[in-house]
């Protein structure tokens, strides 16, 4: 049940984010993501770990996507705080993505090569889908796709490692955080 819920909520929130960004309603995605985070955290046994993972992913994602914007390889139609930073709705999408790491993407744990391969192809594919929906423009398509593929190939194993160590979902052990009573 948790796996299916996680998958469906991710899809709805992802679409809301991209379509909101494309239709000059950049607030729509973050609004739906807040709901998705609330549902995700309601399933968590150790919310602190999940919140820490979400915040860490937001920082990593904001840095990565802002580098792509600053390089001039991608641009966004709405939600920009600065012409050199990723829009806020993209940052909340990274927070949303964090909710999948300990649930629907758990199968990539301890498989860094598979995670890298998934990132190499899945990262650019998601951005191409976002471009098709009008939420993002790959200004220099070749440079953007290469950077996205390489970036996600590095980030996915890192994110999977983080998720393994910051796992607050039911039935899982923590590695970094000292045990405390629930």
C-alpha positions in Angstrom: 0.0 0.0 0.0 2.8 2.4 0.9 4.6 1.7 -2.3 1.6 2.4 -4.5 0.6 5.5 -2.5 4.2 6.8 -2.8 4.3 6.2 -6.6 0.9 7.8 -7.3 1.4 10.9 -5.0 4.8 11.4 -6.7 3.3 11.4 -10.1 0.5 13.8 -9.2 2.8 16.2 -7.5 5.4 16.0 -10.2 2.8 16.8 -12.9 1.4 19.6 -10.8 4.9 21.1 -10.4 5.8 21.1 -14.0 2.4 22.2 -15.3 2.2 24.9 -12.7 5.7 26.1 -13.7 4.6 26.0 -17.4 1.3 27.9 -16.8 2.7 30.8 -14.7 1.4 29.2 -11.5 4.7 28.2 -9.9 3.0 28.0 -6.5 0.9 25.0 -7.6 3.6 22.4 -7.4 4.9 23.5 -4.0 1.4 23.5 -2.6 0.8 19.9 -3.8 4.3 18.9 -2.6 3.5 20.1 0.9 0.5 17.7 0.9 2.7 14.9 -0.5 5.3 15.5 2.3 2.5 15.4 4.9 1.3 12.1 3.6 4.8 10.7 3.4 5.7 11.8 6.9 2.5 10.3 8.2 3.8 6.9 7.2 7.3 7.5 8.7 8.3 5.9 11.9 11.2 8.3 12.4 10.2 11.6 10.9 13.5 13.4 11.9 15.5 11.1 9.5 13.0 11.6 6.7 12.9 15.4 7.2 16.7 15.5 7.2 16.7 13.5 3.9 14.2 15.9 2.4 16.2 19.0 3.4 19.5 17.4 2.2 17.9 16.6 -1.2 16.6 20.1 -1.5 20.1 21.6 -0.9 21.7 19.1 -3.4 19.0 19.7 -6.0 19.0 23.5 -5.6 22.7 23.5 -6.1 22.7 21.2 -9.1 19.8 22.8 -10.9 21.1 26.3 -10.1 24.4 25.4 -11.7 22.6 24.4 -14.9 20.7 27.7 -14.9 23.9 29.7 -14.2 25.7 27.9 -17.0 22.8 29.0 -19.3 22.0 25.4 -20.3 18.4 25.5 -18.9 15.9 28.1 -18.2 12.5 28.3 -16.5 9.4 30.3 -17.3 8.3 31.1 -13.8 9.1 30.9 -10.1 12.5 32.5 -10.4 14.0 34.3 -7.5 17.2 35.1 -9.4 18.2 34.6 -13.0 21.1 32.4 -11.7 19.1 30.2 -9.4 16.7 27.3 -10.0 13.1 28.3 -9.4 11.6 27.4 -6.0 9.2 24.9 -7.6 12.2 22.9 -8.8 13.6 22.9 -5.3 10.3 21.5 -3.9 10.4 18.8 -6.7 13.7 17.7 -5.2 12.0 17.5 -1.8 9.3 15.4 -3.5 11.9 13.2 -5.1 13.4 12.5 -1.6 10.1 10.9 -0.6 10.6 8.2 -3.2 14.1 7.2 -2.1 13.1 5.2 1.0 10.0 3.8 -0.6 9.6 3.3 -4.4 13.3 3.6 -5.2 14.5 1.4 -2.3 15.2 -1.4 -4.9 18.4 0.5 -5.9 19.9 0.3 -2.5 23.4 -1.2 -2.4 23.5 -1.1 -6.2 25.5 2.0 -7.0 26.1 1.0 -10.6 22.4 0.4 -11.2 21.6 3.7 -9.5 24.2 5.5 -11.7 22.7 4.0 -14.8 19.2 4.9 -13.7 20.4 8.5 -13.1 22.3 8.6 -16.4 19.1 7.9 -18.4 16.3 8.8 -16.0 17.5 12.2 -15.1 17.6 13.6 -18.6 14.4 11.8 -19.5 12.5 13.6 -16.6 13.8 17.0 -17.8 12.9 16.2 -21.4 9.4 15.4 -20.2 9.4 18.7 -18.3 10.4 20.4 -21.5 7.6 18.7 -23.5 5.1 20.0 -20.9 6.5 23.5 -21.1 8.0 23.8 -17.6 11.7 24.0 -18.6 13.7 25.0 -21.7 16.9 23.1 -22.5 18.6 26.2 -24.0 21.7 24.3 -25.1 20.1 20.9 -25.5 23.3 18.9 -26.0 25.2 20.5 -23.2 22.2 20.3 -20.9 21.5 16.6 -21.6 25.2 15.7 -21.1 25.3 17.7 -17.8 22.0 16.2 -16.7 23.1 12.6 -17.5 26.5 12.9 -15.9 25.1 14.8 -12.9 22.3 12.4 -12.2 24.7 9.4 -12.7 26.8 10.8 -9.8 23.8 12.0 -7.7 21.7 8.9 -7.8 24.3 6.6 -6.0 24.9 9.5 -3.5 21.1 10.0 -2.9 20.6 6.2 -2.5 23.5 6.1 0.1 21.9 9.1 1.9 18.5 7.4 1.9 20.0 4.2 3.4 21.6 6.2 6.2 18.6 8.5 6.7 15.8 6.0 6.6 12.8 6.8 8.8 10.3 4.5 7.0 8.7 1.5 8.7 10.8 -1.6 9.3 14.2 -0.1 8.5 17.3 0.4 10.6 19.2 3.7 10.8 23.0 3.8 10.4 24.0 7.4 11.2 21.5 8.5 13.8 21.9 7.1 17.3 19.0 5.0 18.4 16.4 6.8 20.4 13.0 5.6 21.7 10.2 6.1 19.2 
